[in-house]
């Protein structure tokens, strides 16, 4: 007998819609943007005044020197004032791994603020999900969806991804400029999300729009108020509750991620809020990492033309290039933890209740762990030794799927085009969470 989870009742949906009307109460302070002078030398700023959580650093793509100084002079750095409140920065590769593994001291739980620095409701009690849980609660929910992203399932999806990638590439304009993000990165990612969730392909751009509204909830350029965030949650709640109920009415389970959650004993009785939280996690996780790596990889090849030439000469380098793209791009800039005990690291006293930020982007550029980290090298000997997928129990569940999509896409690109030229600097998001590229104009030259 299948026990049905509670539907997202109309009053719960109305609660989210009411929140949208009052969103300005939390929006104003946390959406504050401190202007950044791209030409400013971070070594001219007092060390204590450095705030690497300022999203404008990432919109201008100038965070690298700031992190270099912190890694060298203050690998455990305290910022007393930011729009997100005080926080500690962990910037070295080995220290980030140590914090990741120590969930007894550094909690991911939504009860303490979740896993993002932004402080938007996505990291609070509105939408709890399994990435915002500590062991042992984290394990069963993660385990429920793991088969949908396991090697056997990915092998089944490879031919479908190849077919779709070919269709998308064959439809691109020749000898004219177009936006690589909307025409390729978003389109391929959207089709994959619809497949993994077993929802109509006609809804793929709706999935992307929801993901964008959540990912950009902290960006003042994305919407004038935070209302879009709650309106998105309400729409998603209704949509995925209907899908959830339909999956549970089947006589046999499907192989999509919603079915897996609906049929596993550990997750089939989730509340409407838990269902919504996990769908947000799967949607944003399945969108941002792959989409921004697809774009970032093409940008990196244009920035390092010698590596592009290597690839033209030997398409077999795609296998090692893919993880190098993911390291170079680092689509998830950082993750938050909250100290639940006092802890000393590099002689700095982190107190119970302090917010601690692991800066993956910095760890991936740490020369103590990665040789020539500022270089894009498509034939690195150990390209998977990066932090872009996290580490330990919270390592990204879809890491192999992201790699597979990138690998197949680049195989299909190199069959067709020897040179895709980036025409302008990409437009980047103002975000301290996602290293997102919002548009990038390119032209197929040959």
TIKOL-66767 format. One record per residue (C-alpha): z, y, x; residue number from 1. Coordinates in Angstrom, 2 decimals. Example, Ala and Ser with C-alpha at 12.3 -4.5 7.8 and 13.67 -1.06 7.14 Angstrom:
<recs>
up; north; east; nr
7.80; -4.50; 12.30; 1
7.14; -1.06; 13.67; 2
</recs>
This chain:
<recs>
up; north; east; nr
0.00; 0.00; 0.00; 1
-0.94; 3.42; 1.34; 2
1.61; 6.18; 0.82; 3
-0.02; 9.54; 0.25; 4
1.19; 12.62; 2.07; 5
2.03; 15.63; -0.04; 6
-0.92; 17.85; -0.84; 7
-0.87; 21.42; 0.39; 8
0.41; 22.79; -2.91; 9
-1.02; 26.04; -4.28; 10
2.24; 27.85; -3.55; 11
1.95; 26.88; 0.13; 12
-1.58; 28.24; 0.27; 13
-0.43; 31.40; -1.48; 14
2.37; 31.72; 1.09; 15
-0.24; 31.85; 3.87; 16
-2.33; 34.35; 1.94; 17
0.72; 36.55; 1.43; 18
1.38; 36.34; 5.15; 19
-2.12; 37.70; 5.77; 20
-1.22; 40.86; 3.87; 21
1.92; 41.42; 5.96; 22
0.43; 40.41; 9.31; 23
0.54; 43.94; 10.73; 24
4.29; 43.49; 11.18; 25
3.77; 41.12; 14.10; 26
0.35; 42.29; 15.23; 27
0.97; 45.75; 16.65; 28
3.14; 45.09; 19.70; 29
1.58; 41.85; 20.83; 30
-1.95; 43.15; 20.49; 31
-1.22; 46.01; 22.88; 32
-3.74; 46.17; 25.70; 33
-2.89; 47.90; 28.97; 34
-6.12; 49.25; 30.47; 35
-7.17; 47.64; 33.74; 36
-9.04; 49.37; 36.53; 37
-11.31; 46.62; 37.93; 38
-11.37; 48.38; 41.29; 39
-7.58; 48.55; 41.67; 40
-6.13; 46.60; 44.58; 41
-3.20; 44.51; 43.27; 42
-1.53; 44.91; 46.67; 43
-1.09; 48.61; 45.81; 44
1.08; 47.70; 42.80; 45
4.82; 47.04; 43.20; 46
5.29; 43.27; 43.09; 47
7.79; 43.49; 40.25; 48
5.30; 45.46; 38.14; 49
2.55; 42.81; 38.21; 50
1.84; 41.42; 34.73; 51
-0.74; 38.65; 34.94; 52
-0.35; 38.10; 31.19; 53
-2.31; 41.28; 30.48; 54
-5.39; 39.93; 28.65; 55
-7.58; 42.71; 30.02; 56
-7.43; 41.11; 33.48; 57
-9.43; 38.21; 32.04; 58
-11.86; 40.36; 30.06; 59
-12.79; 42.05; 33.34; 60
-12.49; 38.76; 35.30; 61
-10.31; 40.35; 38.00; 62
-7.18; 38.18; 37.86; 63
-7.98; 36.28; 41.08; 64
-6.49; 38.75; 43.61; 65
-3.37; 39.17; 41.47; 66
-2.76; 35.43; 41.51; 67
-3.48; 35.27; 45.23; 68
-0.72; 37.78; 45.89; 69
1.74; 35.94; 43.64; 70
0.98; 32.57; 45.25; 71
1.61; 34.05; 48.71; 72
4.52; 36.39; 48.04; 73
6.22; 35.27; 44.81; 74
5.15; 31.80; 43.65; 75
7.90; 31.95; 41.01; 76
7.53; 35.51; 39.77; 77
9.51; 37.33; 37.09; 78
7.81; 39.90; 34.89; 79
10.50; 41.83; 33.04; 80
8.21; 43.76; 30.70; 81
5.06; 42.69; 28.89; 82
3.78; 42.83; 25.33; 83
4.92; 39.20; 25.05; 84
8.38; 39.79; 26.45; 85
9.80; 38.76; 29.84; 86
8.47; 35.63; 31.49; 87
8.27; 33.64; 34.73; 88
4.92; 32.89; 36.37; 89
4.33; 29.59; 38.18; 90
1.18; 30.01; 40.26; 91
1.00; 27.26; 42.92; 92
-0.67; 23.92; 42.21; 93
2.26; 21.68; 43.19; 94
4.82; 23.80; 41.36; 95
2.75; 23.72; 38.17; 96
2.63; 19.92; 38.33; 97
6.40; 19.81; 38.89; 98
7.07; 21.95; 35.82; 99
4.56; 19.96; 33.73; 100
6.34; 16.70; 34.50; 101
9.86; 17.98; 33.93; 102
10.00; 18.08; 30.13; 103
13.77; 17.51; 30.29; 104
14.09; 21.11; 31.53; 105
10.84; 22.78; 30.43; 106
10.19; 22.25; 26.73; 107
6.91; 22.45; 24.82; 108
8.60; 22.35; 21.44; 109
7.50; 24.76; 18.73; 110
11.21; 25.17; 18.02; 111
11.46; 27.17; 21.25; 112
8.15; 29.01; 20.99; 113
5.49; 26.38; 21.61; 114
2.91; 26.33; 24.37; 115
1.27; 29.78; 24.37; 116
2.51; 33.09; 25.70; 117
0.89; 35.16; 22.99; 118
3.59; 34.77; 20.42; 119
1.15; 34.58; 17.54; 120
2.30; 32.35; 14.68; 121
0.13; 29.54; 16.03; 122
2.95; 28.78; 18.47; 123
5.75; 28.87; 15.91; 124
6.92; 26.97; 12.86; 125
3.83; 27.81; 10.81; 126
1.74; 24.98; 12.24; 127
3.70; 22.43; 14.30; 128
1.51; 19.93; 16.16; 129
1.95; 17.21; 18.73; 130
1.16; 19.35; 21.77; 131
4.13; 21.52; 20.74; 132
6.50; 18.57; 20.85; 133
8.49; 16.90; 23.58; 134
8.91; 13.16; 24.12; 135
9.69; 11.02; 22.21; 136
8.32; 12.89; 19.17; 137
5.08; 13.76; 20.95; 138
3.94; 10.21; 21.71; 139
3.32; 8.61; 18.28; 140
1.16; 11.46; 16.95; 141
-0.89; 11.64; 20.13; 142
-1.29; 7.86; 20.10; 143
-2.63; 7.94; 16.54; 144
-5.79; 9.84; 17.48; 145
-6.24; 8.43; 20.99; 146
-8.63; 5.61; 19.91; 147
-11.07; 8.22; 18.59; 148
-11.41; 9.60; 22.12; 149
-11.16; 6.34; 24.07; 150
-13.93; 5.12; 26.42; 151
-15.31; 2.64; 23.88; 152
-15.71; 5.35; 21.26; 153
-17.24; 7.76; 23.78; 154
-19.79; 5.11; 24.76; 155
-20.83; 4.91; 21.10; 156
-21.21; 8.70; 20.93; 157
-23.22; 9.15; 24.13; 158
-26.64; 8.45; 22.64; 159
-25.89; 10.75; 19.71; 160
-24.87; 13.57; 22.07; 161
-28.03; 13.01; 24.12; 162
-30.21; 13.20; 21.03; 163
-28.55; 16.40; 19.85; 164
-28.63; 18.01; 23.27; 165
-32.36; 17.27; 23.49; 166
-32.99; 18.77; 20.05; 167
-31.08; 21.93; 20.93; 168
-32.77; 22.38; 24.31; 169
-36.25; 21.71; 22.95; 170
-35.72; 24.41; 20.35; 171
-34.84; 27.15; 22.83; 172
-37.20; 30.11; 23.30; 173
-39.28; 30.25; 26.47; 174
-39.82; 33.36; 28.60; 175
-37.55; 35.51; 26.45; 176
-33.89; 36.36; 26.62; 177
-31.39; 34.67; 24.30; 178
-27.64; 34.10; 24.04; 179
-26.70; 30.79; 25.71; 180
-23.31; 30.76; 23.97; 181
-24.57; 30.85; 20.39; 182
-27.76; 28.85; 20.92; 183
-26.40; 26.05; 23.12; 184
-22.64; 26.05; 23.75; 185
-21.54; 26.70; 20.17; 186
-24.25; 24.58; 18.58; 187
-23.57; 21.44; 20.62; 188
-19.80; 21.79; 20.30; 189
-19.96; 22.42; 16.56; 190
-22.07; 19.33; 15.95; 191
-19.64; 17.23; 17.97; 192
-16.59; 18.53; 16.11; 193
-18.18; 17.71; 12.75; 194
-18.91; 14.18; 13.97; 195
-15.41; 13.55; 15.33; 196
-13.84; 14.77; 12.10; 197
-16.51; 13.14; 9.89; 198
-17.22; 16.28; 7.88; 199
-20.68; 17.54; 6.89; 200
-22.80; 18.95; 9.71; 201
-23.48; 21.88; 7.40; 202
-19.83; 22.86; 7.94; 203
-20.03; 22.93; 11.74; 204
-20.23; 26.71; 12.06; 205
-17.35; 26.98; 9.63; 206
-15.28; 24.85; 12.00; 207
-16.25; 27.10; 14.91; 208
-15.42; 30.23; 12.91; 209
-11.96; 28.86; 12.12; 210
-11.39; 27.97; 15.75; 211
-12.47; 31.46; 16.82; 212
-10.14; 33.13; 14.33; 213
-7.20; 31.18; 15.72; 214
-8.15; 31.52; 19.40; 215
-8.72; 35.27; 19.03; 216
-5.76; 36.03; 16.78; 217
-4.24; 38.12; 19.59; 218
-7.42; 40.09; 20.38; 219
-7.58; 43.56; 18.78; 220
-11.37; 43.58; 19.19; 221
-11.72; 40.46; 17.05; 222
-10.11; 41.78; 13.87; 223
-8.24; 44.90; 12.88; 224
-5.20; 43.00; 11.65; 225
-3.70; 39.56; 12.03; 226
-4.60; 38.74; 8.46; 227
-7.61; 36.69; 9.53; 228
-5.25; 34.23; 11.18; 229
-3.34; 33.43; 7.99; 230
-6.43; 33.52; 5.83; 231
-7.95; 30.96; 8.21; 232
-4.88; 28.73; 7.94; 233
-5.05; 28.86; 4.15; 234
-8.75; 27.92; 4.12; 235
-8.21; 25.15; 6.65; 236
-5.23; 23.83; 4.72; 237
-7.24; 23.39; 1.55; 238
-10.27; 21.96; 3.35; 239
-8.49; 19.38; 5.48; 240
-6.03; 18.35; 2.78; 241
-9.01; 17.37; 0.63; 242
-10.49; 15.42; 3.55; 243
-7.09; 13.79; 4.21; 244
-6.75; 12.64; 0.61; 245
-10.29; 11.27; 0.62; 246
-9.64; 9.26; 3.81; 247
-6.50; 7.75; 2.33; 248
-8.37; 6.69; -0.79; 249
-10.76; 4.50; 1.20; 250
-10.29; 0.75; 1.19; 251
-10.85; 0.56; 4.95; 252
-10.14; 3.20; 7.60; 253
-12.92; 5.15; 9.27; 254
-13.27; 5.83; 12.99; 255
-12.92; 9.62; 12.72; 256
-9.83; 11.53; 13.85; 257
-8.67; 12.42; 10.32; 258
-8.83; 8.76; 9.28; 259
-6.83; 7.73; 12.32; 260
-4.06; 10.15; 11.46; 261
-4.20; 9.16; 7.79; 262
-3.91; 5.41; 8.41; 263
-1.45; 5.19; 11.30; 264
2.12; 4.35; 10.17; 265
3.55; 7.03; 12.46; 266
1.43; 9.83; 11.02; 267
0.31; 8.90; 7.52; 268
3.31; 10.60; 5.91; 269
2.88; 13.92; 7.70; 270
3.70; 17.04; 5.74; 271
0.96; 19.47; 4.82; 272
2.15; 21.81; 7.59; 273
2.03; 19.03; 10.18; 274
-1.46; 18.02; 9.08; 275
-2.63; 21.62; 9.32; 276
-1.03; 22.02; 12.75; 277
-2.69; 18.92; 14.13; 278
-6.07; 19.91; 12.72; 279
-5.73; 23.32; 14.38; 280
-4.94; 21.57; 17.67; 281
-7.90; 19.18; 17.43; 282
-10.27; 21.94; 16.33; 283
-9.34; 24.50; 18.99; 284
-8.97; 21.85; 21.71; 285
-12.33; 20.32; 20.87; 286
-14.06; 23.68; 20.80; 287
-12.80; 25.95; 23.57; 288
-12.72; 23.63; 26.58; 289
-16.22; 22.24; 26.13; 290
-17.90; 25.38; 24.84; 291
-16.65; 27.61; 27.62; 292
-17.35; 25.02; 30.31; 293
-20.94; 24.69; 29.08; 294
-21.36; 28.42; 29.53; 295
-19.25; 28.74; 32.67; 296
-21.21; 26.00; 34.44; 297
-24.53; 27.81; 34.05; 298
-22.93; 31.05; 35.19; 299
-21.45; 29.34; 38.29; 300
-24.82; 27.87; 39.28; 301
-26.34; 31.34; 39.09; 302
-23.50; 32.77; 41.16; 303
-24.01; 30.06; 43.80; 304
-27.80; 29.55; 44.02; 305
-27.44; 27.17; 46.97; 306
-25.57; 24.79; 44.67; 307
-28.25; 25.16; 42.00; 308
-30.80; 24.14; 44.62; 309
-28.69; 21.11; 45.56; 310
-28.74; 20.09; 41.90; 311
-32.52; 20.49; 41.65; 312
-32.89; 18.25; 44.68; 313
-30.46; 15.58; 43.52; 314
-29.70; 15.20; 39.82; 315
-27.19; 12.50; 40.73; 316
-24.79; 15.31; 41.69; 317
-24.21; 16.00; 38.00; 318
-21.36; 13.44; 38.01; 319
-19.35; 15.41; 40.57; 320
-20.56; 18.79; 39.32; 321
-19.04; 18.35; 35.86; 322
-15.36; 18.27; 36.94; 323
-16.11; 21.06; 39.42; 324
-17.41; 23.17; 36.52; 325
-14.22; 22.50; 34.59; 326
-12.08; 23.45; 37.60; 327
-14.13; 26.55; 38.33; 328
-14.15; 27.77; 34.73; 329
-10.55; 26.67; 33.89; 330
-11.14; 27.20; 30.16; 331
-7.41; 27.12; 29.37; 332
-5.87; 29.82; 31.55; 333
-2.24; 28.91; 31.10; 334
0.38; 27.01; 29.15; 335
3.89; 28.01; 28.23; 336
7.16; 26.15; 28.51; 337
10.69; 27.25; 27.61; 338
13.63; 26.37; 29.85; 339
16.28; 24.44; 27.95; 340
18.56; 24.30; 31.01; 341
19.20; 26.54; 33.98; 342
16.92; 25.59; 36.86; 343
16.27; 26.78; 40.41; 344
12.74; 26.82; 41.84; 345
11.88; 28.46; 45.17; 346
15.36; 30.02; 45.12; 347
14.62; 31.76; 41.82; 348
17.12; 31.17; 39.02; 349
15.36; 30.36; 35.77; 350
17.86; 30.59; 32.92; 351
18.12; 28.58; 29.73; 352
15.89; 30.23; 27.12; 353
13.51; 31.83; 29.62; 354
9.77; 31.68; 29.00; 355
7.88; 29.97; 31.85; 356
4.10; 30.21; 32.20; 357
2.07; 27.70; 34.21; 358
-1.08; 29.51; 35.32; 359
-3.71; 26.77; 35.59; 360
-6.32; 29.31; 36.69; 361
-4.16; 30.16; 39.69; 362
-3.34; 26.55; 40.51; 363
-7.04; 25.69; 40.51; 364
-7.60; 28.38; 43.16; 365
-4.64; 27.41; 45.36; 366
-5.85; 26.67; 48.93; 367
-2.66; 24.70; 49.55; 368
-4.06; 21.99; 47.28; 369
-7.83; 22.55; 47.08; 370
-10.07; 23.32; 50.04; 371
-12.30; 26.38; 49.68; 372
-11.02; 26.88; 46.12; 373
-12.98; 30.08; 45.51; 374
-16.26; 28.30; 46.23; 375
-18.23; 26.40; 43.59; 376
-19.14; 23.13; 45.34; 377
-20.91; 20.54; 43.22; 378
-20.46; 17.67; 45.68; 379
-16.72; 17.92; 46.32; 380
-15.19; 14.68; 47.57; 381
-12.40; 14.66; 44.92; 382
-13.57; 16.98; 42.16; 383
-11.17; 15.71; 39.50; 384
-8.09; 16.97; 41.34; 385
-7.74; 20.06; 39.18; 386
-5.31; 21.35; 36.55; 387
-7.72; 22.35; 33.78; 388
-6.65; 19.45; 31.59; 389
-2.95; 19.84; 32.31; 390
-0.82; 17.08; 33.75; 391
1.64; 14.43; 32.60; 392
2.35; 13.57; 28.96; 393
0.47; 16.64; 27.70; 394
-2.72; 16.02; 29.66; 395
-5.69; 16.92; 27.46; 396
-6.50; 14.01; 25.16; 397
-10.18; 14.92; 24.99; 398
-10.79; 15.30; 28.71; 399
-13.29; 12.44; 28.93; 400
-15.14; 13.67; 25.86; 401
-15.52; 17.13; 27.41; 402
-16.83; 15.60; 30.63; 403
-19.22; 13.33; 28.76; 404
-20.73; 16.20; 26.77; 405
-21.21; 18.29; 29.90; 406
-22.69; 15.39; 31.85; 407
-25.20; 14.47; 29.15; 408
-26.15; 18.10; 28.53; 409
-26.86; 18.76; 32.20; 410
-28.85; 15.54; 32.50; 411
-31.02; 16.74; 29.63; 412
-31.26; 20.28; 31.01; 413
-32.50; 19.07; 34.39; 414
-35.15; 16.89; 32.74; 415
-36.60; 20.02; 31.17; 416
-35.78; 23.15; 33.16; 417
-35.46; 23.79; 36.87; 418
-34.21; 27.34; 36.50; 419
-32.23; 29.08; 33.76; 420
-31.43; 32.61; 34.87; 421
-28.38; 34.59; 33.73; 422
-29.71; 38.05; 32.90; 423
-26.46; 40.02; 32.51; 424
-22.77; 39.63; 33.21; 425
-21.19; 37.57; 30.42; 426
-19.01; 39.16; 27.76; 427
-15.53; 37.71; 28.20; 428
-12.63; 37.48; 25.78; 429
-9.52; 39.64; 26.13; 430
-7.18; 36.65; 26.23; 431
-4.44; 35.35; 28.50; 432
-4.75; 31.88; 26.95; 433
-8.47; 31.00; 26.86; 434
-10.91; 31.94; 29.61; 435
-13.56; 32.34; 27.01; 436
-17.10; 33.65; 27.34; 437
-18.19; 35.18; 24.06; 438
-21.85; 35.76; 24.93; 439
-24.17; 35.39; 27.92; 440
-27.82; 36.40; 27.90; 441
-30.14; 34.05; 29.77; 442
-33.81; 33.28; 30.22; 443
-35.57; 29.99; 30.94; 444
-37.79; 30.71; 33.92; 445
-39.17; 27.28; 34.72; 446
</recs>
